[in-house]
């Protein structure tokens, strides 16, 4: 029967009331959750799945394009190389003799032109007479020394880039000390093929990317929608909707999880129902016990005065009689408080809202209990409220009684009108409430001072005050003042919501209210004869 | 010595309250069941009935209604709790006041005496009569007539009407009426006033659902007006 369980129970109760405010709040909450859920998080599953799919597409396209590029390039280059070599050898065979017989640079050049014309490419001849190129742009400078050295004894080949164009350079010496022949074969056509291949690779890579995007979208939808549904259901369950269940589709992992979720929700609903039943049973038990105690207590209370008036017996009997009389009163108070608490727990506590001038009620509360002289009241003379007079009386009496008993005089009570909300503060001049007791001060039977095993109160007074404040849509809190002493603060709306006590307020029209001679409409008339 | 009839089914409570009331100087007769209570009421004609609500057989409300059909004897209810429907039903059945169990004998005695005072109230303002249309409140003779026909009111209803008639056209709050009529303090139950006003309207108004005499003043209380 802890307050916590009581609070959560009544909160659940509030939700099921279906009042428009609570519904709105819940709706806003849901919307908020939705926004948070749908926003694309960089670390979210959707982003990661997308990144994965796209990476696979890009890497695959890259590997395929790159591999084929290199393979084809090698094939093209080696083909071009062997073609060049074959051509050079053919050229040398056809023109070698003529070249060896040549005696002038001019002849050399014309031989180079012939060779170039026959086979294509550019021929550069190096003879003892000098360099004879078929294309004047080419010359000695394009043939590295190391290559020339290597070409003295064999046919050598090398790839070179001249004026930005790739060439295969093939070279050899016709005979020892004979003329050297060099062939520059352009790789431009091969280059064009490779460039085209690259373009095709890029385009197909891009297409693969688009395809991957589409696949990723479908996949994340298929994975994320059930996960989102699961998350939503879990949230609903967390908010107390124990009837939420998931539709189990297919036999995949998601279906397994959904199935597990349903089983868990069912088990949870079952155990909560059991707990509620047990809780209700124990509350009922307390209510029943209190009720049963009341019958003998009524009889005992009726005759306590007989015991109180016992004076003529021996002193022991007098003491015993007085003790029984006092304890009977205490027991009666305890049972009354228990019954009040069990009405709160059962939700059967009813509000009776009336038009009440709060300061007048406080005055009456203090006067009834003989506290008028002990409490300094700082309040306006008129503060119209719509409250349950009996419950407010209980709250004020419990706060002031607590301050007088555990705090110490002077006790100051102040009433502050802040428009829609009324604030009542009860401050005492005692030692204050120990810090570790502060959070439990409104718990049932909680005693801040453990040494004080017995008290006059039932130990339920502040609990009841707390519940009554809540019944008014208000709140009760406690704290220690910096300058010493405890202060209890009660806040409640000026017009509490609840059952209308005025049985025929509806039939009264404003015109008939105004027709009277004495009272104007809306003006509060102070009751005569009540001393204030 | 005023004679009371105490109706209570639990023997211990019955005996205890009888002891307490006797000590306060009342002459107490007791009844354990509703049937017995009605019988005693007929034979003994008590000046006041203290009536437990929860009775086997004929319950307290039914006894209240049956007595009220012919008799205006003051009735105080003994009820289990103050904020439940029992109080409302009891007051609608015609009870004058109620006390909550367990009751302090002093409180019960004070209520009894207050109700009995209403009964015998004739005194201070002798000789004046208030007229509201065809309703005449004779505060000297403590009688009320409507178009010359006497109206039978319980002492509480009569007292309420008299207090309202003393301040014609002036709104009286429920708390004021509680004090003036019931001798209750500020924290008394205003449902006593509302229930009594309803009963009074049923007797003095031409159309009780559209009161022309005893009007509700919203946010304040009630007012007695001459009809327009």
Contacts between the chains, C-beta under 8 A, distances in Angstrom:
chain1	res1	chain2	res2	distance
A	291	B	80	8.0
A	294	B	80	7.3
A	294	B	101	6.4
A	294	B	102	6.4
A	295	B	10	5.8
A	295	B	12	7.5
A	295	B	13	6.7
A	296	B	12	6.7
A	297	B	102	4.9
A	298	B	10	7.7
A	298	B	13	5.0
A	298	B	16	7.4
A	298	B	101	4.4
A	298	B	102	4.0
A	298	B	103	7.1
A	299	B	10	7.2
A	299	B	12	3.9
A	299	B	13	4.6
A	299	B	15	7.3
A	299	B	16	4.0
A	299	B	17	7.9
A	300	B	16	7.2
A	300	B	102	7.6
A	301	B	16	7.9
A	301	B	102	3.9
A	301	B	103	6.9
A	301	B	104	6.5
A	301	B	105	7.9
A	302	B	13	6.9
A	302	B	16	3.7
A	302	B	17	4.8
A	302	B	19	7.1
A	302	B	20	4.6
A	302	B	102	7.3
A	302	B	103	7.1
A	302	B	105	5.6
A	303	B	16	4.7
A	303	B	19	5.6
A	303	B	20	6.2
A	303	B	105	8.0
A	305	B	20	6.5
A	305	B	23	7.1
A	305	B	105	5.3
A	305	B	106	7.1
A	306	B	19	6.5
A	306	B	20	7.4
A	306	B	23	6.7
A	332	B	102	5.2
A	339	B	81	7.2
A	349	B	83	7.6
A	350	B	83	5.5
A	350	B	84	7.5
A	352	B	83	6.7
A	352	B	191	7.6
A	354	B	174	7.3
A	354	B	190	5.9
A	355	B	219	4.8
A	355	B	220	7.2
A	360	B	175	7.7
A	360	B	186	6.4
A	361	B	186	6.6
A	361	B	187	7.4
A	363	B	186	7.5
A	364	B	185	6.0
A	364	B	186	3.4
A	364	B	187	5.4
A	365	B	187	7.1
A	367	B	185	7.7
A	368	B	185	6.2
A	368	B	187	6.4
A	384	B	219	7.7
A	389	B	187	6.2
A	389	B	190	7.5
A	390	B	82	7.0
A	390	B	83	7.1
A	390	B	187	6.9
A	390	B	189	7.7
A	393	B	187	5.3
A	501	B	190	6.7
A	501	B	191	7.4
A	501	B	194	7.7
A	502	B	194	7.6
A	502	B	216	7.3
A	502	B	218	7.3
A	503	B	194	5.2
A	503	B	198	7.1
A	504	B	216	5.2
A	505	B	216	6.5
A	505	B	218	5.5
A	507	B	209	7.6
A	507	B	210	7.5
A	507	B	216	7.0
A	508	B	215	7.3
A	508	B	216	4.8
A	508	B	217	7.3
A	508	B	218	5.0
A	512	B	215	6.4
A	513	B	217	5.9
A	513	B	218	6.0
A	515	B	225	7.6
A	515	B	228	7.5
A	516	B	169	5.3
A	516	B	170	7.5
A	516	B	171	6.5
A	516	B	215	7.8
A	516	B	217	7.1
A	516	B	223	5.7
A	516	B	225	6.7
A	517	B	169	3.9
A	517	B	170	7.5
A	518	B	167	7.8
A	518	B	169	5.4
A	518	B	170	4.0
A	518	B	171	6.6
A	518	B	223	7.9
A	519	B	170	6.7
A	519	B	171	4.2
A	519	B	217	6.4
A	519	B	220	6.6
A	519	B	223	7.3
A	522	B	219	7.0
A	524	B	219	7.2
A	524	B	220	6.9
A	525	B	171	6.0
A	525	B	173	6.6
A	525	B	220	6.0
A	527	B	172	7.6
A	527	B	173	4.8
A	527	B	175	5.0
A	527	B	176	3.8
A	527	B	179	7.2
A	528	B	176	6.2
A	529	B	176	6.9
A	529	B	179	6.0
A	529	B	180	7.3
A	530	B	175	6.8
A	530	B	176	7.3
A	530	B	179	6.8
A	530	B	186	6.2
